Each structure stands twice: as C-alpha cells, then as structure tokens.
Amino acid sequence: MTEAAGYLRPGIALDAGCGHGSDTLWLAARGWHVTAVDFSATALAHARSTAEAIGADVAERIDWVEGDLATWTPQPGHYDLVTCLYVHVAGSVEEMVDRMATGVAPGSTLLFVGHRPIDPATGAATPAAGQVQVSVDEAVAALDPASWEFVVAEDRPRAVAGTGVDAVICARRLS
C-alpha cells in the first residue's frame, strides 16, 4: 500500500474487502476519506473500535459499510483511489475487477494485490493454494487499455523468501 498510494494526494478512497481495517486506518491517518467495505460485521466492528481508539480525527474520515464484494458495487466514478487487497473472490475475478473499477474517477488510481496460489518460479503451491484471488492476467484482461494506464502489472515475490508471490496491479483511469 505504501509504495502504490504513498505518493498520492489524499482524497476519497474505497478499501474494498477491508477486513480488520489496517489499510483503511493507514489511509485515514494520512488524510484520506475512506469508504471501507467488508462482508464481516465482526471485522468491521473491530476496525471501527481500532479507529476510535486512534482518535476522532481518523475515525471521522471512515465510513464502514457491511457489503459482500460478490455483489456490492461502488458509486460510479466517485473515488480517487480504489484498493482491493488480498480479497478471496467469489465468482469471476474479471467481473469483480471490472465492477470495482467502475468506482474510479478519471485520472485516479485502482490498486489490486492478490496472493498467487502457485509460485511461478518454482511451480510449488503457496499458502494461498485453493483460494481464488486476483491475478495479473485476469485484471489486465478486465481493464480496457484504451481507458487504463498500467503503472504496475506484475507478479512480485514477497519480501521474505519462500512466503509466496503477489500479483500487483496498479492502474490509472484515463477516461
């Protein structure tokens, strides 16, 4: 998150699949107004409590929304940043990427990161084996190159050797 969003000027963000809210809190602490969506009421309650413990200046910048990303759709063209990190996808990855991308305003940023189930260098299963998460190929296929500039679209080994590979897709909406 810090590499992809750390240089962006704070605005309105969507953290789709926020879980316990660590990325939401990071964004809000840096001045972003964040809509944080997750299907788990328990995770949202934990995240909300953490935000309140950090302070009102952070907590007031966050709108917590209980929603299932299998069907939840963002407000079209509303967000300066849409992030979807390590989400277990129910259904088509391409359809989910396309649906989340509708929320990105022109000139703004879309960031997906997913654990790869197979390490492309070794062919070995990773801890994400058996899960459906975003892949570079599926994300790139879902986004029209006439409307998106890919800043990053690659598999990246995780910092600790042997802990897996992440699919990282960062794109800017052109129109």
C-alpha positions in Angstrom: 0.0 0.0 0.0 2.7 2.5 1.0 4.5 2.0 -2.3 1.4 2.4 -4.5 -0.5 5.0 -2.6 2.1 6.8 -0.5 2.8 9.4 -3.2 -0.9 10.2 -4.0 -2.5 13.3 -2.7 -5.3 12.4 -0.1 -8.8 12.4 -1.4 -11.7 9.9 -1.4 -10.8 6.2 -1.2 -12.5 2.9 -1.3 -11.0 0.0 0.6 -12.9 -3.0 -0.9 -12.6 -6.0 1.3 -11.1 -4.0 4.3 -11.1 -6.9 6.8 -9.8 -5.6 10.2 -9.1 -2.2 8.5 -5.3 -1.8 8.6 -5.2 -0.3 5.1 -8.3 1.9 5.9 -6.6 3.2 9.0 -3.4 3.9 7.2 -5.2 5.9 4.5 -7.4 7.8 7.0 -4.3 8.7 9.2 -2.8 10.3 6.1 -5.9 12.4 5.4 -8.0 10.2 3.1 -11.7 10.0 3.5 -12.4 6.2 3.2 -15.3 4.0 2.5 -14.3 0.7 4.0 -16.4 -2.3 2.8 -16.3 -5.9 4.1 -18.9 -8.7 4.5 -17.9 -9.4 8.1 -19.7 -7.4 10.7 -17.2 -8.7 13.3 -14.2 -7.5 11.3 -15.9 -4.1 10.8 -16.7 -3.7 14.5 -13.1 -4.5 15.3 -11.8 -2.0 12.7 -14.3 0.7 13.9 -13.1 0.2 17.5 -9.5 0.5 16.5 -10.2 3.7 14.5 -12.0 5.2 17.6 -9.0 4.3 19.8 -6.7 6.0 17.4 -8.7 9.2 17.6 -11.7 11.1 16.3 -9.6 12.8 13.5 -9.1 9.3 12.0 -12.4 7.7 12.9 -14.4 10.6 11.4 -12.8 10.1 8.0 -14.1 6.5 7.7 -17.5 5.2 6.5 -17.8 1.5 7.5 -20.1 -0.5 5.1 -21.1 -4.1 5.5 -21.3 -5.5 2.0 -20.4 -8.6 0.1 -17.9 -7.9 -2.8 -19.5 -10.7 -4.8 -22.4 -8.2 -5.5 -21.5 -4.9 -3.9 -20.9 -2.1 -6.4 -19.2 1.2 -5.8 -20.6 4.6 -6.7 -19.5 5.1 -10.3 -16.6 7.5 -10.9 -16.5 8.6 -7.3 -13.2 7.6 -5.8 -9.6 9.0 -6.2 -8.3 5.6 -5.1 -9.9 2.1 -5.1 -7.9 -0.6 -3.3 -8.8 -4.3 -3.2 -6.0 -6.2 -1.4 -5.8 -10.0 -0.8 -9.6 -10.5 -1.3 -10.9 -14.0 -1.7 -13.0 -13.7 -4.8 -16.4 -15.4 -5.1 -17.1 -15.9 -8.8 -15.3 -14.3 -11.7 -12.2 -12.3 -11.0 -12.6 -10.3 -14.2 -16.2 -9.4 -13.3 -15.1 -8.3 -9.8 -12.2 -6.2 -11.1 -14.5 -4.6 -13.7 -17.1 -3.8 -11.1 -14.6 -2.3 -8.6 -13.0 -0.3 -11.5 -16.3 1.5 -12.1 -15.8 3.4 -8.9 -12.5 5.0 -10.0 -12.8 8.7 -11.2 -10.9 9.7 -14.3 -7.3 10.4 -13.6 -7.5 8.3 -10.4 -5.9 5.0 -9.2 -7.0 1.4 -9.0 -4.9 -1.0 -6.9 -5.3 -4.8 -6.7 -3.0 -7.2 -4.9 -3.6 -10.9 -4.6 -1.7 -13.9 -3.3 -0.7 -16.2 -6.1 -1.7 -19.8 -5.4 1.3 -21.2 -7.3 4.8 -19.7 -7.2 5.5 -19.1 -10.9 9.3 -19.5 -10.4 9.1 -22.9 -8.7 5.7 -24.3 -9.5 5.1 -25.0 -5.8 1.8 -24.3 -4.1 1.8 -21.3 -1.8 -0.3 -20.7 1.3 -3.0 -19.2 -1.0 -3.4 -22.6 -2.9 -7.1 -23.3 -3.2 -8.2 -19.7 -3.0 -9.4 -17.5 -5.8 -7.6 -14.1 -5.8 -6.9 -11.5 -8.4 -4.2 -12.4 -10.9 -2.3 -10.1 -13.2 -3.7 -11.7 -16.4 -7.3 -11.6 -15.2 -7.1 -8.0 -14.0 -5.4 -6.8 -17.2 -8.0 -8.6 -19.3 -10.8 -6.9 -17.4 -9.5 -3.4 -17.9 -9.8 -1.7 -21.3 -6.3 -0.5 -22.3 -7.9 2.5 -24.0 -9.3 3.6 -20.6 -6.4 2.5 -18.3 -2.7 3.1 -18.0 -0.9 0.3 -16.2 1.6 1.6 -13.7 2.4 -1.9 -12.4 1.1 -5.2 -13.6 3.4 -8.0 -12.4 3.9 -10.9 -10.1 6.3 -9.9 -7.2 8.0 -12.3 -4.8 7.2 -11.4 -1.2 9.9 -9.8 0.8 10.5 -12.9 2.9 11.8 -15.7 0.6 9.5 -18.7 0.4 6.4 -16.9 1.6 4.8 -16.6 -1.8 4.3 -14.3 -4.7 1.8 -11.4 -5.0 0.0 -10.3 -8.2 0.2 -6.5 -8.1 -1.9 -4.3 -10.4 -1.8 -0.6 -10.2 -3.6 1.3 -12.9 -4.7 4.9 -13.6 -8.0 5.6 -15.3 -7.5 7.7 -18.4 -11.2 8.4 -19.1 
